Amino acid sequence: MYDFGNANEAQREAISTVDGPVLITAGPGTGKTFTVFMENMKWSLH
C-alpha cells in the first residue's frame, strides 16, 4: 500500500488516479503543490 502521508481524501484521490489526466482546482494553501509532488514521486518510484 502506498503511504499518502498527510494527504486529505481529495488529495489521495488525485494522487491515486491512474486513468487519464487529472485537473486539480483549488484555492491558495489547499495542498496543490503537495499533491502534484506526491504524484511525481509515485511515478518516479515505479
N, C-alpha and C positions, 0 to 999 in steps of 0.2 A: 504494500500500500504506500502511496506517495504521501509524504508529510507536507501539508499545506501551511505549516507554521501558524501565524496569527490571522490567516485569511478568513474573512467572513463568508457566509453562504454564497452571496453573489460573486465574490472573487473566486471561490472554489469552483463554481460553475464555469466561469470564464477560463480558468486555468485548466480544467479537466476536459473541456470541449475539444474533440479531435476531428470532427467533420466540418470542413469549410472554415471560412474566416470568421472572426469574432469582432463585433463592433462594441467598444466599451465607451459609454457616455455617462459621465458623472461630474459632479461639481468638484471644486477645489478641496484638497485634503481628504478625498474619499478612497485613496489607495490605488489609483490607476497605474502609477509607475510601478508600485509593488507587484501588481497583478501581471503586468507585461514582463517584468523582470523574472518572476516565477515561471511564466510560460517559456521564456527563453532558456532558463536553467533546465526545465523539464526536457526540452528538446536537445539540449547540449549533453545531458547525461544519458540519453538513449542512443 
